[in-house]
Amino acid sequence: MKWKDMPQNIKVRMSTSFFNRTVSSAVMPFMALFFAQEMNKVWAGTFLIVTVIIGFFVNLVGGYISDRFNRKKVLLMTSCLNACFFMIMTISLFPKNKLIWLFACAYIGFIIASSLGRPAMNALIIDSTTTENRKAVYALDYWLVNLSLAIGATLGGLLYMNYQKELFMSLTVTSSLIPIAYWLWLQDTHTQLLKKNHQNVLIDLMNNYRIAFKDSAFVKVVVGSTFIFSAEFTLNSYIGIRLSETFKGFHIGSFEVSGVRMLSLLNIENMLLVVCFTFIVNGITNKLDNKKALLYGLFLYGIGYTVITSSNTWYALLLFNLIATIGELIYSPIRNAEQANMIPEDKRGSYSAFSNLSFSGADLLARTSIIIGAFLAPMMMTVYMGVIVMLGAFFMYTGLFVHPFYKKKSVESRVY
């Protein structure tokens, strides 16, 4: 699907997200370092854990709001708030003694505003696509996300230490332009608003998510995604720590590749492969049945991360990281598109917010692997990772393809 054929809302969403994510990814990954330097490690860790918990619950509220109210208005409100909070963060950096508490409060405000708006942004893609073009749109979105992260990480690595204020100023400017772009070009296509069924808003919100929890097929997809995502998240937690402690470095000329640098190489390889091969792999999988392609992708993904979990040889790490990334390129657009097809039209924001539980759960599993890895040998961690991926593949496949909606869709396609 060519860019000119994309729906206008998709173009607006992808363009604004690309520029905003490029600048923000040059800054946000350094927040732990920033707070640790300005306060201390314990304060930084505790504060960031609190922001994750806040973001988790606010995200659920955001899903309810995006279904109850006009999505364009929700995005305009949250994007304006983001711009204001970034401006406050920028201002707090200018005094000689930085206003850290003001910065921290503004950062929490940013987490709340972005978590409120994220479900509406995710639902916007589903609103503006059809079952026929959804996979192609998700493939392009996946490519743009990784390209922006790669550019942002490069900018951050080069500029953060010496040009911190300038980066925050750039982030303030780009975030201020986003609500203008939404106001000018975003079209309001969401007409089927969720009705309020209970006078008490809190009870109404809980009842809304109870419906999602009762959707057993969708719950399976969320659980399966949690297990699958945890393998990738483990790369920068358990695997990263293991490499820093046990990887035997080597030299390329006078340049030493240590365990930490090996982890950086794996992340760079992943981003480069995504940027270079997303559309090639997507073109190949378009010729395959979605069910088979999903299994092929999950198999390669699982084999890759299972080996990486315990390998200490540089060429094996690079090879199986390539295999894992190719698997991710195969399964990810299919998983996103099929999951979107399962969501009821009047609950797209709520279901999108509910599906985000998979990222929080995966992050928790990845951090738990650090504790488990302290007691298990690397080879046993490989077995652990293999079991996790197998469980994830089972739940994801059965949730996506072994449920009444999919069977009904398959029968209809054969009839017509």
C-alpha positions as CSV (number, residue, x, y, z in Angstrom):
1,M,0.0,0.0,0.0
2,K,1.5,3.3,-1.2
3,W,1.7,6.4,1.0
4,K,-0.5,8.4,-1.3
5,D,-3.2,5.7,-0.9
6,M,-3.2,5.9,2.9
7,P,-6.2,7.4,4.7
8,Q,-5.6,11.0,5.7
9,N,-5.9,10.3,9.5
10,I,-3.2,7.6,9.1
11,K,-0.9,10.0,7.3
12,V,-1.4,12.6,10.1
13,R,-0.9,10.1,12.9
14,M,2.2,8.6,11.4
15,S,3.8,11.9,10.4
16,T,3.3,13.5,13.8
17,S,4.3,10.4,15.7
18,F,7.5,10.0,13.7
19,F,8.8,13.5,14.4
20,N,7.7,13.6,18.0
21,R,9.1,10.1,18.7
22,T,12.4,11.0,17.0
23,V,13.0,13.9,19.3
24,S,11.6,12.3,22.5
25,S,13.6,9.1,22.0
26,A,16.7,11.3,22.1
27,V,15.7,12.4,25.6
28,M,13.4,9.9,27.3
29,P,15.8,6.9,27.5
30,F,18.1,9.1,29.6
31,M,15.5,9.9,32.3
32,A,16.9,7.2,34.7
33,L,20.4,8.6,34.2
34,F,19.1,12.2,34.7
35,F,17.3,11.5,37.9
36,A,20.1,9.3,39.2
37,Q,22.7,12.1,38.6
38,E,20.5,14.9,40.0
39,M,19.1,13.0,43.0
40,N,20.4,9.4,43.6
41,K,19.9,5.9,42.2
42,V,17.3,4.8,44.8
43,W,15.2,7.9,44.3
44,A,15.4,7.6,40.6
45,G,14.4,3.9,40.6
46,T,11.6,4.4,43.0
47,F,10.3,7.5,41.1
48,L,10.4,5.7,37.7
49,I,8.6,2.7,39.1
50,V,5.9,5.0,40.4
51,T,5.5,6.6,37.0
52,V,5.1,3.2,35.4
53,I,2.3,2.3,37.8
54,I,0.6,5.7,37.3
55,G,0.8,5.3,33.5
56,F,-0.7,1.8,33.7
57,F,-3.8,2.9,35.5
58,V,-4.2,6.2,33.6
59,N,-4.0,4.2,30.4
60,L,-7.1,2.3,31.3
61,V,-8.9,5.6,32.0
62,G,-7.7,6.8,28.6
63,G,-9.2,3.9,26.9
64,Y,-12.6,4.5,28.5
65,I,-12.4,8.3,27.6
66,S,-11.5,7.6,24.0
67,D,-14.6,5.5,23.5
68,R,-17.0,7.8,25.4
69,F,-15.9,11.1,23.8
70,N,-14.8,12.5,20.5
71,R,-11.3,11.1,19.7
72,K,-10.1,14.2,18.0
73,K,-10.9,16.3,21.0
74,V,-9.2,13.8,23.3
75,L,-6.0,14.0,21.2
76,L,-6.1,17.8,21.0
77,M,-6.4,18.1,24.8
78,T,-3.7,15.5,25.6
79,S,-1.3,16.8,23.0
80,C,-1.7,20.4,24.3
81,L,-1.0,19.2,27.8
82,N,2.1,17.3,26.6
83,A,3.5,20.5,25.0
84,C,2.8,22.4,28.3
85,F,4.6,19.8,30.4
86,F,7.6,19.7,28.1
87,M,7.8,23.5,28.3
88,I,7.8,23.3,32.1
89,M,10.5,20.6,32.0
90,T,12.6,22.8,29.7
91,I,12.2,25.9,31.8
92,S,13.2,24.0,35.0
93,L,16.6,23.1,33.4
94,F,17.8,26.8,33.0
95,P,18.4,27.9,36.5
96,K,22.0,27.2,37.8
97,N,20.4,24.9,40.5
98,K,18.0,23.0,38.3
99,L,14.4,22.9,39.6
100,I,14.3,19.1,39.9
101,W,11.1,18.9,41.8
102,L,9.3,21.0,39.2
103,F,10.9,18.9,36.4
104,A,9.7,15.7,38.2
105,C,6.1,17.0,38.6
106,A,6.0,18.0,34.9
107,Y,7.4,14.6,34.0
108,I,4.5,12.9,35.9
109,G,2.1,15.3,34.1
110,F,3.6,14.1,30.8
111,I,3.1,10.5,31.8
112,I,-0.5,11.1,32.7
113,A,-1.3,13.1,29.5
114,S,0.4,10.7,27.1
115,S,-1.2,7.7,28.8
116,L,-4.6,9.3,28.5
117,G,-4.1,10.0,24.8
118,R,-2.4,6.7,23.7
119,P,-5.5,4.5,23.5
120,A,-7.2,7.1,21.3
121,M,-4.1,7.2,19.1
122,N,-4.1,3.4,18.8
123,A,-7.9,3.3,18.1
124,L,-7.4,5.9,15.4
125,I,-5.6,3.4,13.2
126,I,-8.4,0.9,13.6
127,D,-11.0,3.5,12.8
128,S,-9.2,4.6,9.6
129,T,-8.4,1.2,8.2
130,T,-10.2,-1.9,6.9
131,T,-9.4,-5.6,7.3
132,E,-7.9,-5.5,3.8
133,N,-5.3,-2.8,4.3
134,R,-4.8,-3.0,8.1
135,K,-1.7,-5.3,7.9
136,A,0.0,-3.0,5.4
137,V,-0.6,0.0,7.6
138,Y,0.7,-1.8,10.7
139,A,3.8,-2.8,8.8
140,L,4.5,0.8,7.7
141,D,3.8,2.0,11.3
142,Y,6.2,-0.6,12.7
143,W,8.9,0.5,10.2
144,L,8.4,4.2,11.1
145,V,8.5,3.6,14.8
146,N,11.9,1.7,14.6
147,L,13.3,4.3,12.2
148,S,12.4,7.2,14.5
149,L,13.8,5.3,17.5
150,A,17.1,4.7,15.6
151,I,17.4,8.3,14.6
152,G,16.4,9.5,18.1
153,A,18.9,7.1,19.8
154,T,21.7,8.4,17.6
155,L,20.8,12.0,18.3
156,G,20.6,11.3,22.0
157,G,23.9,9.5,22.1
158,L,25.6,12.4,20.3
159,L,23.9,15.4,21.9
160,Y,22.4,14.6,25.3
161,M,25.4,15.2,27.5
162,N,26.4,18.6,26.0
163,Y,23.1,19.8,24.5
164,Q,20.5,18.7,27.0
165,K,18.6,22.0,27.1
166,E,18.6,22.3,23.3
167,L,17.1,18.8,23.0
168,F,14.3,19.7,25.4
169,M,13.7,22.9,23.6
170,S,13.3,20.9,20.3
171,L,11.0,18.5,22.0
172,T,8.8,21.4,23.3
173,V,8.6,22.9,19.7
174,T,7.7,19.6,18.0
175,S,5.1,18.7,20.7
176,S,3.6,22.2,20.3
177,L,3.2,21.7,16.5
178,I,1.3,18.4,17.0
179,P,-2.0,19.8,18.3
180,I,-1.9,22.3,15.4
181,A,-1.5,19.4,12.9
182,Y,-4.4,17.5,14.6
183,W,-6.7,20.6,14.5
184,L,-5.9,21.3,10.8
185,W,-5.9,17.8,9.3
186,L,-7.3,15.2,11.6
187,Q,-10.7,14.1,10.6
188,D,-13.4,13.0,13.0
189,T,-14.5,9.6,11.8
190,H,-15.4,8.1,15.2
191,T,-19.2,8.4,15.4
192,Q,-20.2,5.3,17.4
193,L,-19.6,6.5,20.9
194,L,-19.8,4.3,23.9
195,K,-22.9,4.9,26.0
196,K,-22.8,5.5,29.7
197,N,-24.6,2.6,31.4
198,H,-24.1,3.5,35.0
199,Q,-24.5,6.8,36.8
200,N,-21.2,6.2,38.8
201,V,-18.3,6.9,36.4
202,L,-16.0,4.5,38.2
203,I,-18.4,1.6,38.1
204,D,-19.2,2.4,34.4
205,L,-15.4,2.3,33.7
206,M,-15.0,-1.1,35.5
207,N,-18.0,-2.6,33.8
208,N,-16.6,-1.5,30.5
209,Y,-13.3,-3.4,31.1
210,R,-15.2,-6.4,32.5
211,I,-16.5,-7.0,29.0
212,A,-13.0,-7.1,27.7
213,F,-11.9,-9.5,30.4
214,K,-14.8,-11.8,29.5
215,D,-13.6,-11.9,25.9
216,S,-11.6,-15.1,26.4
217,A,-10.0,-15.0,22.9
218,F,-8.8,-11.4,23.3
219,V,-7.5,-12.2,26.8
220,K,-5.5,-15.1,25.3
221,V,-3.9,-12.7,22.7
222,V,-3.0,-10.3,25.5
223,V,-1.5,-13.1,27.6
224,G,0.3,-14.6,24.6
225,S,1.7,-11.2,23.6
226,T,2.9,-10.7,27.2
227,F,5.0,-13.8,27.0
228,I,6.3,-13.1,23.5
229,F,7.2,-9.5,24.2
230,S,9.0,-10.5,27.4
231,A,11.7,-12.3,25.3
232,E,12.6,-9.1,23.5
233,F,12.5,-7.1,26.7
234,T,14.8,-9.6,28.3
235,L,17.5,-8.5,25.9
236,N,18.0,-5.2,27.8
237,S,17.6,-6.8,31.3
238,Y,18.8,-10.3,32.0
239,I,20.7,-10.8,28.8
240,G,22.4,-7.4,29.0
241,I,23.5,-8.0,32.6
242,R,24.8,-11.5,31.7
243,L,26.8,-10.2,28.7
244,S,28.3,-7.4,30.9
245,E,29.5,-10.1,33.4
246,T,30.4,-13.1,31.3
247,F,31.0,-12.1,27.7
248,K,34.7,-12.4,26.7
249,G,35.5,-9.2,24.8
250,F,37.4,-9.1,21.6
251,H,39.2,-6.4,19.6
252,I,38.6,-5.0,16.1
253,G,41.9,-3.3,15.6
254,S,42.3,-1.1,18.7
255,F,38.5,-1.0,19.4
256,E,37.5,-3.4,22.2
257,V,34.0,-5.0,22.0
258,S,33.0,-5.7,25.6
259,G,29.8,-7.2,26.9
260,V,28.1,-3.8,27.1
261,R,29.2,-2.9,23.6
262,M,28.0,-6.3,22.3
263,L,24.5,-5.5,23.7
264,S,24.6,-2.2,21.8
265,L,25.6,-4.0,18.6
266,L,22.6,-6.4,19.1
267,N,20.2,-3.4,19.5
268,I,21.7,-1.6,16.5
269,E,21.5,-4.8,14.4
270,N,17.8,-5.1,15.3
271,M,17.0,-1.6,14.3
272,L,18.9,-1.7,11.1
273,L,17.2,-5.0,10.1
274,V,13.8,-3.6,10.8
275,V,14.5,-0.5,8.8
276,C,16.0,-2.3,5.8
277,F,13.8,-5.5,5.6
278,T,10.3,-4.7,6.9
279,F,8.7,-4.3,3.5
280,I,10.7,-7.1,1.9
281,V,9.5,-9.5,4.6
282,N,6.0,-8.1,4.5
283,G,5.8,-8.7,0.7
284,I,6.8,-12.3,1.1
285,T,4.4,-13.0,4.0
286,N,1.5,-11.5,1.9
287,K,1.8,-14.6,-0.3
288,L,1.3,-16.9,2.8
289,D,-1.7,-17.8,4.8
290,N,-1.7,-15.6,8.0
291,K,-2.0,-18.6,10.3
292,K,1.1,-20.3,8.8
293,A,3.1,-17.1,8.6
294,L,2.4,-16.3,12.3
295,L,3.7,-19.7,13.3
296,Y,6.8,-19.4,11.1
297,G,7.5,-16.0,12.6
298,L,7.0,-17.1,16.2
299,F,9.2,-20.1,15.6
300,L,12.1,-18.0,14.3
301,Y,11.6,-15.4,17.0
302,G,11.6,-18.1,19.7
303,I,14.7,-19.9,18.4
304,G,16.6,-16.6,18.1
305,Y,15.9,-15.4,21.7
306,T,16.3,-18.8,23.2
307,V,19.9,-19.1,21.9
308,I,20.7,-15.5,22.7
309,T,19.7,-16.0,26.3
310,S,22.8,-18.2,27.0
311,S,25.2,-17.7,24.1
312,N,28.5,-16.0,24.7
313,T,30.0,-16.2,21.1
314,W,29.8,-12.9,19.1
315,Y,28.9,-14.5,15.8
316,A,26.2,-16.7,17.3
317,L,24.7,-13.7,19.1
318,L,24.6,-11.7,15.8
319,L,23.3,-14.6,13.8
320,F,20.5,-15.6,16.1
321,N,19.6,-12.0,16.8
322,L,19.1,-11.7,13.0
323,I,16.9,-14.8,13.1
324,A,14.8,-13.4,16.0
325,T,14.4,-10.1,14.3
326,I,13.2,-11.7,11.0
327,G,10.7,-13.7,13.1
328,E,9.5,-10.5,14.6
329,L,9.1,-8.9,11.2
330,I,6.9,-11.8,10.1
331,Y,4.6,-12.1,13.1
332,S,4.2,-8.5,14.3
333,P,2.1,-7.0,11.5
334,I,-0.1,-10.2,11.4
335,R,-0.6,-10.1,15.2
336,N,-1.5,-6.4,15.2
337,A,-3.9,-6.6,12.3
338,E,-5.7,-9.8,13.5
339,Q,-6.0,-8.4,17.0
340,A,-7.5,-5.2,15.7
341,N,-10.0,-7.2,13.7
342,M,-11.3,-8.7,17.0
343,I,-12.1,-5.4,18.7
344,P,-15.8,-4.3,18.8
345,E,-16.3,-1.0,17.0
346,D,-17.6,0.9,20.0
347,K,-14.8,-0.3,22.4
348,R,-11.7,0.2,20.3
349,G,-10.1,2.6,22.8
350,S,-10.9,0.4,25.8
351,Y,-9.7,-2.8,24.1
352,S,-6.5,-0.9,22.9
353,A,-5.8,0.2,26.5
354,F,-6.5,-3.4,27.7
355,S,-4.1,-4.8,25.1
356,N,-1.4,-2.5,26.5
357,L,-1.3,-4.7,29.6
358,S,0.9,-7.0,27.5
359,F,3.7,-4.4,27.5
360,S,3.5,-3.8,31.2
361,G,3.3,-7.6,31.9
362,A,6.3,-8.3,29.5
363,D,8.3,-5.6,31.3
364,L,7.6,-7.2,34.6
365,L,8.5,-10.7,33.3
366,A,11.7,-9.3,31.9
367,R,12.7,-7.7,35.2
368,T,11.7,-10.9,37.0
369,S,14.2,-12.8,34.8
370,I,17.0,-10.8,36.4
371,I,16.1,-12.4,39.8
372,I,15.5,-15.9,38.4
373,G,18.9,-15.6,36.5
374,A,20.6,-15.0,39.8
375,F,19.7,-18.6,40.8
376,L,19.8,-20.4,37.5
377,A,22.7,-21.2,35.1
378,P,22.5,-19.6,31.6
379,M,21.6,-22.9,30.0
380,M,18.7,-23.3,32.4
381,M,17.6,-19.7,31.5
382,T,17.6,-20.9,27.9
383,V,15.1,-23.6,28.9
384,Y,13.1,-21.0,30.8
385,M,13.0,-18.7,27.8
386,G,12.0,-21.5,25.5
387,V,9.0,-22.4,27.7
388,I,8.0,-18.7,27.9
389,V,8.0,-18.3,24.1
390,M,6.1,-21.6,23.6
391,L,3.4,-20.5,26.0
392,G,3.2,-17.2,24.3
393,A,2.9,-18.8,20.9
394,F,0.2,-21.1,22.1
395,F,-2.0,-18.4,23.6
396,M,-1.4,-15.9,20.8
397,Y,-2.3,-18.5,18.0
398,T,-5.3,-19.9,19.7
399,G,-6.6,-16.5,20.7
400,L,-6.2,-15.1,17.1
401,F,-7.3,-18.0,15.0
402,V,-9.2,-20.5,17.2
403,H,-12.3,-18.5,18.2
404,P,-15.9,-18.0,16.9
405,F,-15.2,-14.6,15.2
406,Y,-12.4,-16.1,13.1
407,K,-14.4,-19.2,12.1
408,K,-17.3,-17.0,11.1
409,K,-15.0,-14.8,9.1
410,S,-13.5,-17.8,7.3
411,V,-16.9,-19.2,6.5
412,E,-18.1,-15.9,5.0
413,S,-15.0,-15.6,2.9
414,R,-15.6,-19.1,1.4
415,V,-19.2,-18.3,0.7
416,Y,-18.5,-15.0,-1.1
